[in-house]
Every structure is written in structure tokens, then in C-alpha cells.
Amino acid sequence: MPPIRPAPEKRQRVPSAYNRFIKEEIQRIKASNPDITHREAFSTAAKNWAHFPHIHFGLKLDGNKQGKLDQAFAGEGPHKAHGFY
């Protein structure tokens, strides 16, 4: 019977843009709404990632798209008050 070797240590990966965004977004959402559950905050953060792709890449939008984005942040439309979506 061959000797049993311990499993090799796994290297810690560098967090992806999604990982960093979700972590920061959950903190932001919970800061503005402390009573929200982690599950709800995570769901909102994931929706924000999907609906606002420029946020995680730091992209600038042209004039027409910026107007629509400003409306979303102003609370117009079907967006949550403090969670973007």
C-alpha cells in the first residue's frame, strides 16, 4: 500500500473584478440598509453587476446613455431606492 500524501496547498487566486465588485457592493448596500439580509444584499449586488456593466470597468458613457443612467440613480423607474436595481 503506497503512503498517503497530504493534499498540496492550493494557491489563493487573485479576486476577479466580479468578486471585488460584489464584496464592495454588498458592503455599500448593507451600510445604506442595515436590516437587509445578506442573501437580499447579494441578490441586489448581482443584479447591479448585470444591469450596470460600466460600474465594474470604470467606463464612461456617451451623453444619451448617461441621461438614462442618471434617471435610474434618481429613483425613476423600477429601481430599488438604495440598491441601484
N, CA, C and O atoms as a DFTB+ gen file, in Angstrom:
340 C
 N C O
     1  1       0.856      -1.178       0.000
     2  2       0.000       0.000       0.000
     3  2       0.904       1.245       0.000
     4  3       1.758       1.383       0.876
     5  1       0.722       2.166      -0.989
     6  2       1.567       3.372      -1.052
     7  2       1.242       4.318       0.102
     8  3       0.114       4.342       0.594
     9  1       2.230       5.092       0.527
    10  2       1.978       6.043       1.627
    11  2       0.989       7.124       1.181
    12  3       0.952       7.509       0.013
    13  1       0.203       7.594       2.122
    14  2      -0.789       8.633       1.836
    15  2      -0.118       9.998       1.972
    16  3       0.444      10.328       3.017
    17  1      -0.187      10.767       0.921
    18  2       0.399      12.108       0.935
    19  2      -0.680      13.140       1.249
    20  3      -1.826      12.998       0.825
    21  1      -0.312      14.164       1.983
    22  2      -1.297      15.235       2.216
    23  2      -1.566      15.985       0.907
    24  3      -0.703      16.060       0.031
    25  1      -2.749      16.523       0.795
    26  2      -3.112      17.284      -0.403
    27  2      -2.209      18.507      -0.530
    28  3      -1.900      19.151       0.473
    29  1      -1.785      18.831      -1.741
    30  2      -0.955      20.029      -1.904
    31  2      -1.771      21.278      -1.589
    32  3      -2.981      21.317      -1.811
    33  1      -1.098      22.288      -1.076
    34  2      -1.799      23.534      -0.756
    35  2      -2.260      24.212      -2.040
    36  3      -1.530      24.277      -3.029
    37  1      -3.471      24.707      -1.997
    38  2      -3.989      25.435      -3.157
    39  2      -3.569      26.891      -3.037
    40  3      -3.578      27.474      -1.952
    41  1      -3.203      27.458      -4.167
    42  2      -2.854      28.875      -4.179
    43  2      -4.112      29.713      -4.127
    44  3      -5.123      29.388      -4.750
    45  1      -4.037      30.784      -3.384
    46  2      -5.147      31.722      -3.313
    47  2      -5.172      32.516      -4.610
    48  3      -4.171      33.134      -4.974
    49  1      -6.276      32.509      -5.297
    50  2      -6.385      33.266      -6.544
    51  2      -6.589      34.746      -6.261
    52  3      -7.099      35.128      -5.208
    53  1      -6.192      35.556      -7.200
    54  2      -6.460      36.992      -7.125
    55  2      -7.952      37.176      -7.394
    56  3      -8.476      36.619      -8.359
    57  1      -8.642      37.949      -6.556
    58  2     -10.084      38.146      -6.785
    59  2     -10.349      38.775      -8.151
    60  3      -9.631      39.675      -8.585
    61  1     -11.382      38.288      -8.813
    62  2     -11.772      38.827     -10.119
    63  2     -12.479      40.165      -9.933
    64  3     -12.783      40.566      -8.809
    65  1     -12.734      40.842     -11.029
    66  2     -13.474      42.110     -10.980
    67  2     -14.854      41.883     -10.376
    68  3     -15.345      42.711      -9.608
    69  1     -15.479      40.760     -10.724
    70  2     -16.799      40.425     -10.172
    71  2     -16.700      40.245      -8.664
    72  3     -17.517      40.794      -7.926
    73  1     -15.712      39.484      -8.190
    74  2     -15.542      39.251      -6.754
    75  2     -15.364      40.563      -5.996
    76  3     -15.986      40.777      -4.956
    77  1     -14.511      41.438      -6.526
    78  2     -14.273      42.728      -5.868
    79  2     -15.536      43.585      -5.872
    80  3     -15.869      44.213      -4.867
    81  1     -16.238      43.607      -7.008
    82  2     -17.453      44.402      -7.114
    83  2     -18.503      43.919      -6.112
    84  3     -19.093      44.721      -5.389
    85  1     -18.731      42.605      -6.075
    86  2     -19.757      42.049      -5.187
    87  2     -19.425      42.361      -3.730
    88  3     -20.308      42.751      -2.965
    89  1     -18.180      42.195      -3.345
    90  2     -17.783      42.463      -1.962
    91  2     -18.052      43.915      -1.583
    92  3     -18.637      44.190      -0.535
    93  1     -17.623      44.840      -2.436
    94  2     -17.824      46.261      -2.158
    95  2     -19.298      46.641      -2.217
    96  3     -19.771      47.440      -1.409
    97  1     -20.015      46.072      -3.166
    98  2     -21.429      46.408      -3.345
    99  2     -22.266      45.915      -2.172
   100  3     -23.175      46.615      -1.725
   101  1     -21.973      44.733      -1.673
   102  2     -22.708      44.223      -0.506
   103  2     -22.468      45.126       0.691
   104  3     -23.402      45.435       1.430
   105  1     -21.239      45.549       0.888
   106  2     -20.935      46.470       1.988
   107  2     -21.686      47.780       1.829
   108  3     -22.223      48.306       2.804
   109  1     -21.732      48.319       0.605
   110  2     -22.435      49.576       0.355
   111  2     -23.932      49.426       0.606
   112  3     -24.554      50.293       1.221
   113  1     -24.509      48.320       0.126
   114  2     -25.941      48.086       0.287
   115  2     -26.295      47.913       1.760
   116  3     -27.286      48.474       2.229
   117  1     -25.495      47.143       2.489
   118  2     -25.766      46.929       3.911
   119  2     -25.570      48.213       4.718
   120  3     -26.259      48.422       5.717
   121  1     -24.643      49.069       4.301
   122  2     -24.433      50.336       5.003
   123  2     -25.653      51.241       4.857
   124  3     -26.022      51.950       5.793
   125  1     -26.275      51.215       3.684
   126  2     -27.445      52.067       3.461
   127  2     -28.727      51.428       3.969
   128  3     -29.732      52.117       4.143
   129  1     -28.709      50.114       4.210
   130  2     -29.891      49.410       4.695
   131  2     -29.440      48.278       5.624
   132  3     -29.365      47.127       5.194
   133  1     -29.137      48.586       6.893
   134  2     -28.585      47.586       7.810
   135  2     -29.509      46.399       8.095
   136  3     -29.038      45.341       8.511
   137  1     -30.806      46.558       7.879
   138  2     -31.751      45.484       8.184
   139  2     -31.862      44.441       7.070
   140  3     -32.523      43.418       7.252
   141  1     -31.232      44.680       5.930
   142  2     -31.331      43.761       4.799
   143  2     -30.527      42.487       5.107
   144  3     -29.464      42.544       5.726
   145  1     -31.052      41.350       4.665
   146  2     -30.324      40.100       4.867
   147  2     -29.158      40.029       3.891
   148  3     -29.142      40.718       2.871
   149  1     -28.186      39.187       4.219
   150  2     -27.039      39.026       3.324
   151  2     -27.498      38.488       1.975
   152  3     -26.990      38.897       0.931
   153  1     -28.450      37.580       1.999
   154  2     -28.969      36.989       0.761
   155  2     -29.583      38.059      -0.142
   156  3     -29.333      38.080      -1.347
   157  1     -30.390      38.949       0.449
   158  2     -31.005      40.025      -0.340
   159  2     -29.956      41.007      -0.859
   160  3     -30.040      41.477      -1.994
   161  1     -28.962      41.313      -0.012
   162  2     -27.898      42.225      -0.432
   163  2     -27.094      41.611      -1.572
   164  3     -26.742      42.308      -2.523
   165  1     -26.800      40.319      -1.489
   166  2     -26.050      39.639      -2.545
   167  2     -26.853      39.636      -3.839
   168  3     -26.305      39.888      -4.912
   169  1     -28.146      39.354      -3.742
   170  2     -29.005      39.337      -4.923
   171  2     -29.031      40.707      -5.594
   172  3     -28.929      40.804      -6.817
   173  1     -29.166      41.758      -4.799
   174  2     -29.182      43.119      -5.335
   175  2     -27.840      43.470      -5.968
   176  3     -27.790      44.083      -7.034
   177  1     -26.757      43.079      -5.306
   178  2     -25.421      43.351      -5.843
   179  2     -25.221      42.648      -7.178
   180  3     -24.661      43.227      -8.109
   181  1     -25.678      41.397      -7.278
   182  2     -25.548      40.652      -8.532
   183  2     -26.375      41.303      -9.640
   184  3     -25.937      41.353     -10.790
   185  1     -27.557      41.799      -9.306
   186  2     -28.386      42.487     -10.298
   187  2     -27.714      43.789     -10.731
   188  3     -27.770      44.161     -11.903
   189  1     -27.080      44.481      -9.781
   190  2     -26.370      45.706     -10.133
   191  2     -25.217      45.407     -11.075
   192  3     -24.956      46.185     -11.993
   193  1     -24.528      44.307     -10.870
   194  2     -23.438      43.892     -11.766
   195  2     -24.003      43.656     -13.167
   196  3     -23.400      44.074     -14.155
   197  1     -25.130      43.003     -13.258
   198  2     -25.715      42.672     -14.557
   199  2     -26.292      43.886     -15.272
   200  3     -26.212      43.974     -16.497
   201  1     -26.870      44.820     -14.529
   202  2     -27.562      45.946     -15.151
   203  2     -26.691      47.179     -15.358
   204  3     -27.042      48.050     -16.154
   205  1     -25.588      47.267     -14.673
   206  2     -24.722      48.429     -14.795
   207  2     -23.289      47.983     -15.065
   208  3     -22.419      48.164     -14.214
   209  1     -23.030      47.405     -16.234
   210  2     -21.698      46.848     -16.503
   211  2     -20.581      47.887     -16.515
   212  3     -19.423      47.532     -16.296
   213  1     -20.888      49.150     -16.764
   214  2     -19.843      50.169     -16.787
   215  2     -19.250      50.396     -15.402
   216  3     -18.106      50.837     -15.291
   217  1     -19.996      50.105     -14.357
   218  2     -19.534      50.356     -12.994
   219  2     -18.259      49.578     -12.707
   220  3     -17.296      50.139     -12.185
   221  1     -18.243      48.305     -13.039
   222  2     -17.103      47.477     -12.678
   223  2     -15.933      47.639     -13.614
   224  3     -14.841      47.158     -13.313
   225  1     -16.120      48.299     -14.738
   226  2     -14.997      48.534     -15.637
   227  2     -14.585      50.001     -15.639
   228  3     -13.591      50.361     -16.271
   229  1     -15.330      50.850     -14.944
   230  2     -14.990      52.266     -14.882
   231  2     -15.134      52.966     -16.216
   232  3     -14.408      53.922     -16.490
   233  1     -16.053      52.514     -17.051
   234  2     -16.217      53.088     -18.381
   235  2     -17.053      54.350     -18.317
   236  3     -17.894      54.508     -17.432
   237  1     -16.819      55.234     -19.249
   238  2     -17.617      56.443     -19.397
   239  2     -18.685      56.173     -20.444
   240  3     -18.430      55.506     -21.446
   241  1     -19.875      56.691     -20.206
   242  2     -20.967      56.517     -21.148
   243  2     -21.126      57.774     -21.979
   244  3     -20.748      58.864     -21.550
   245  1     -21.693      57.618     -23.181
   246  2     -21.938      58.805     -24.000
   247  2     -23.116      59.578     -23.414
   248  3     -23.770      59.107     -22.484
   249  1     -23.384      60.754     -23.952
   250  2     -24.406      61.646     -23.411
   251  2     -25.777      61.030     -23.294
   252  3     -26.439      61.210     -22.272
   253  1     -26.238      60.296     -24.319
   254  2     -27.579      59.732     -24.288
   255  2     -27.724      58.669     -23.210
   256  3     -28.715      58.661     -22.479
   257  1     -26.761      57.783     -23.102
   258  2     -26.847      56.715     -22.107
   259  2     -26.689      57.275     -20.698
   260  3     -27.295      56.764     -19.757
   261  1     -25.882      58.316     -20.548
   262  2     -25.679      58.897     -19.223
   263  2     -26.990      59.445     -18.674
   264  3     -27.254      59.327     -17.477
   265  1     -27.815      60.043     -19.530
   266  2     -29.099      60.559     -19.089
   267  2     -29.987      59.465     -18.533
   268  3     -30.643      59.655     -17.508
   269  1     -30.013      58.328     -19.196
   270  2     -30.811      57.204     -18.718
   271  2     -30.260      56.684     -17.395
   272  3     -31.023      56.321     -16.500
   273  1     -28.951      56.650     -17.275
   274  2     -28.331      56.178     -16.050
   275  2     -28.641      57.134     -14.907
   276  3     -28.934      56.692     -13.796
   277  1     -28.582      58.448     -15.165
   278  2     -28.882      59.425     -14.127
   279  2     -30.308      59.262     -13.633
   280  3     -30.562      59.415     -12.438
   281  1     -31.249      58.954     -14.525
   282  2     -32.630      58.728     -14.115
   283  2     -32.729      57.531     -13.187
   284  3     -33.480      57.560     -12.212
   285  1     -31.984      56.487     -13.479
   286  2     -32.007      55.296     -12.637
   287  2     -31.508      55.620     -11.241
   288  3     -32.076      55.145     -10.257
   289  1     -30.445      56.429     -11.136
   290  2     -29.909      56.775      -9.829
   291  2     -30.835      57.740      -9.093
   292  3     -30.817      57.790      -7.863
   293  1     -31.633      58.498      -9.817
   294  2     -32.533      59.453      -9.191
   295  2     -33.788      58.775      -8.650
   296  3     -34.634      59.434      -8.045
   297  1     -33.916      57.473      -8.861
   298  2     -35.050      56.745      -8.326
   299  2     -36.203      56.628      -9.293
   300  3     -37.269      56.140      -8.917
   301  1     -36.026      57.061     -10.530
   302  2     -37.079      56.944     -11.518
   303  2     -37.046      55.542     -12.102
   304  3     -35.974      54.968     -12.292
   305  1     -38.186      55.007     -12.378
   306  2     -38.229      53.681     -12.972
   307  2     -38.296      52.597     -11.910
   308  3     -38.485      52.896     -10.731
   309  1     -38.140      51.327     -12.317
   310  2     -38.338      50.203     -11.403
   311  2     -37.079      49.837     -10.611
   312  3     -36.780      48.656     -10.438
   313  1     -36.349      50.831     -10.136
   314  2     -35.101      50.543      -9.442
   315  2     -35.297      50.659      -7.944
   316  3     -36.097      51.474      -7.483
   317  1     -34.586      49.864      -7.187
   318  2     -34.640      49.946      -5.738
   319  2     -34.037      51.274      -5.304
   320  3     -33.145      51.798      -5.972
   321  1     -34.507      51.811      -4.212
   322  2     -34.090      53.134      -3.774
   323  2     -32.601      53.225      -3.462
   324  3     -31.950      54.182      -3.882
   325  1     -32.048      52.266      -2.744
   326  2     -30.656      52.370      -2.329
   327  2     -29.793      51.285      -2.933
   328  3     -28.620      51.184      -2.572
   329  1     -30.310      50.474      -3.829
   330  2     -29.521      49.379      -4.350
   331  2     -29.352      49.390      -5.847
   332  3     -29.050      48.358      -6.445
   333  1     -29.543      50.549      -6.470
   334  2     -29.458      50.710      -7.922
   335  2     -30.598      50.004      -8.620
   336  3     -31.395      50.657      -9.294
   337  1     -30.706      48.706      -8.485
   338  2     -31.670      47.952      -9.287
   339  2     -33.055      48.094      -8.747
   340  3     -33.995      47.524      -9.300
